[in-house]
Amino acid sequence: MADLNHVDLIGRLTRDSELKYIDGGTAVCKFSIAVNRKKKVGDTWEDEPSFFDIVLWGRQGESLNQYLIKGKQVGVSGELRQDRWQQDGQNRSKVEVVAHNIQLLGGGNSENRDSGGNSGGGNRNGDFDNGRYNSRQQRQADQSSGISNRQTEQLAREVDEFADDIPF
């Protein structure tokens, strides 16, 4: 049997994404998400967050960086990678999710991000309307991936409803 390394996560960004370029000019977009799970403590249910570091390479990272703001809900599909190094004679390691596909889901923080030279005077993320991003670029990206806004919103509702239905 072949080995399998695949992960699907839905969570919210804990900070704005960071876009950097390696020596060869390849873009690397990094961000973290928090994924909550319900845990029963006594008679009440509490959220228990898990935090995951995400790495998105290449043009996809460049184009999505402007939308990956703190509080934004995203779906991530990818694989786990373990990075290993030595620091001060100690072996260190870190597991990250290398994303193959990112889906922008619910709304998030509607505050402006630093535009970094946006001459239009507005924020570089456009306007949020009831937690849904309104952007021609985003609609085109969703259409090219074959997923409509209605399907994205339906998935987000199903995920939210599913979390409340777990009996344990």
C-alpha positions in Angstrom: 0.0 0.0 0.0 1.3 3.5 -0.9 1.9 6.2 1.7 -0.6 9.0 2.0 0.1 12.6 3.1 -3.0 14.8 2.7 -4.6 17.3 5.0 -7.8 19.5 4.6 -8.4 22.3 7.1 -10.9 25.1 7.6 -9.9 27.8 9.9 -9.3 31.5 10.4 -6.1 33.4 9.9 -4.4 34.4 13.1 -2.3 37.1 11.4 -1.9 38.7 8.0 0.0 36.7 5.5 3.7 37.4 4.7 4.9 37.3 1.1 8.7 36.9 0.5 10.8 35.8 -2.4 13.6 33.2 -2.3 16.9 33.7 -4.2 15.5 32.2 -7.5 12.6 34.7 -7.4 10.0 32.2 -6.4 7.2 33.7 -4.1 6.6 32.2 -0.7 3.4 33.2 1.2 3.2 32.2 4.8 0.4 32.5 7.3 -1.2 30.7 10.3 -4.7 29.5 10.9 -6.6 28.5 14.0 -8.9 25.5 13.8 -11.4 25.1 16.6 -12.8 21.9 17.9 -15.6 21.6 20.4 -14.7 20.1 23.8 -17.1 19.3 26.6 -16.0 20.8 29.9 -18.5 19.9 32.6 -21.9 20.8 31.2 -20.7 23.3 28.6 -19.0 23.1 25.3 -15.8 25.1 24.8 -13.7 25.8 21.7 -10.2 24.3 21.8 -8.0 25.9 19.1 -5.2 24.2 17.2 -2.8 26.4 15.3 -1.2 25.4 11.9 1.5 27.2 9.9 0.7 27.2 6.2 3.1 27.8 3.3 1.8 28.6 -0.2 4.4 28.7 -3.1 4.5 30.5 -6.4 2.0 32.6 -8.3 -0.9 31.3 -6.2 0.8 32.8 -3.1 1.4 36.1 -4.9 -2.1 36.4 -6.0 -3.8 35.4 -2.8 -1.6 37.3 -0.4 -3.7 40.4 -0.6 -6.8 38.5 0.5 -5.2 36.6 3.4 -5.9 38.9 6.3 -6.3 38.2 10.0 -9.7 36.8 10.8 -10.4 35.6 7.2 -11.8 32.1 7.0 -10.1 29.8 4.5 -10.1 26.2 3.4 -6.7 24.7 2.9 -5.8 21.4 1.1 -2.2 20.3 1.1 0.3 18.0 2.6 2.4 18.0 5.8 6.1 18.7 5.5 8.7 18.4 8.3 11.5 20.9 8.2 14.6 19.9 10.1 17.7 21.9 11.1 20.3 22.4 13.8 20.4 25.4 16.0 23.1 25.8 18.7 24.0 22.1 18.4 20.4 21.1 19.0 18.3 19.2 16.4 15.1 21.2 15.7 12.1 20.4 13.6 8.8 22.0 12.6 5.8 20.6 10.8 4.0 22.9 8.3 1.2 22.5 5.8 2.3 23.0 2.3 -0.9 24.2 0.6 -1.9 23.0 -2.9 -5.2 24.7 -2.9 -6.7 27.6 -0.8 -10.3 28.5 -0.8 -11.4 31.9 0.6 -14.6 31.2 2.6 -16.2 33.5 5.1 -15.6 37.1 5.8 -13.1 38.4 8.2 -11.6 41.6 9.5 -12.7 44.4 7.2 -10.0 46.8 8.4 -7.6 48.1 5.8 -4.3 46.4 5.2 -1.3 48.6 4.4 -1.6 49.2 0.7 2.1 49.4 0.0 1.7 52.1 -2.7 -2.0 51.6 -3.7 -2.6 54.8 -5.6 -6.4 54.3 -5.6 -6.7 55.6 -2.1 -8.8 52.6 -1.0 -7.7 49.5 0.8 -6.1 46.8 -1.3 -8.6 44.3 -0.2 -11.7 46.0 -1.6 -14.9 46.2 0.4 -16.6 43.6 2.5 -20.3 43.2 2.4 -21.9 41.1 5.1 -18.7 39.1 5.5 -18.5 38.3 1.8 -15.7 39.7 -0.3 -16.8 41.8 -3.3 -14.2 41.9 -5.9 -14.2 41.3 -9.6 -10.9 39.4 -9.2 -12.3 37.1 -6.6 -15.4 36.4 -8.6 -13.2 35.6 -11.6 -10.9 33.3 -9.5 -14.0 31.5 -8.1 -15.4 31.1 -11.6 -12.2 29.8 -13.0 -12.0 27.2 -10.2 -15.5 26.1 -11.0 -16.9 27.2 -7.6 -19.6 29.9 -7.4 -20.0 32.3 -4.5 -23.3 30.5 -3.7 -21.4 27.2 -3.4 -18.7 28.7 -1.2 -21.3 30.3 1.1 -23.2 27.0 1.3 -20.1 25.1 2.2 -19.3 27.6 5.0 -22.9 27.3 6.4 -22.7 23.5 6.3 -19.4 23.5 8.2 -20.8 25.9 10.8 -24.0 23.8 11.2 -22.1 20.5 11.3 -19.9 21.7 14.2 -23.0 22.3 16.3 -24.5 18.8 15.6 -21.6 16.7 17.0 -23.1 14.9 20.1 -19.9 14.5 22.1 
